[in-house]
């Protein structure tokens, strides 16, 4: 019996040609890859300025919330120690910092420095005084305000009412950034 398989050169050539054609079609061409990279680059270039502004505003919001929190903490520490407390927020050398001391001169909280994109404090230095009962004793009977500005001129404010309650919000002082 003869082998039923007969080798046909024309079928072998077709099969090789098809395999080579498929091999050429696999993957992406250099032009296609360059177009995708260019589109991604343009998208990133358009998004970068918005990202930096968002990041700076987030730092301003975080700093404002931290100062409000530190003021509340200093007020509570003064009430616990039965001492009056002075909290000072100032801009020194382009860095916003906060410190709090009792009437005896003892530090109530560690001195804190805040991110560099928070550039200024409106009316620096600002001192807020709390009595041993937690009542604000500085700044008259109205609301005392601390304004914080970022590099883009946006402003957030920390307000302290006469009873000692501390809040923060976007630009309620009406005083422009320096």
Secondary structure as GFF3:
##gff-version 3
##sequence-region A 1 178
A	DSSP	alpha_helix	9	25	.	.	.	ID=ss1
A	DSSP	alpha_helix	30	81	.	.	.	ID=ss2
A	DSSP	beta_strand	85	92	.	.	.	ID=ss3
A	DSSP	beta_strand	95	102	.	.	.	ID=ss4
A	DSSP	beta_strand	107	113	.	.	.	ID=ss5
A	DSSP	beta_strand	118	122	.	.	.	ID=ss6
A	DSSP	beta_strand	126	130	.	.	.	ID=ss7
A	DSSP	beta_strand	144	150	.	.	.	ID=ss8
A	DSSP	beta_strand	155	160	.	.	.	ID=ss9
A	DSSP	beta_strand	166	170	.	.	.	ID=ss10
###
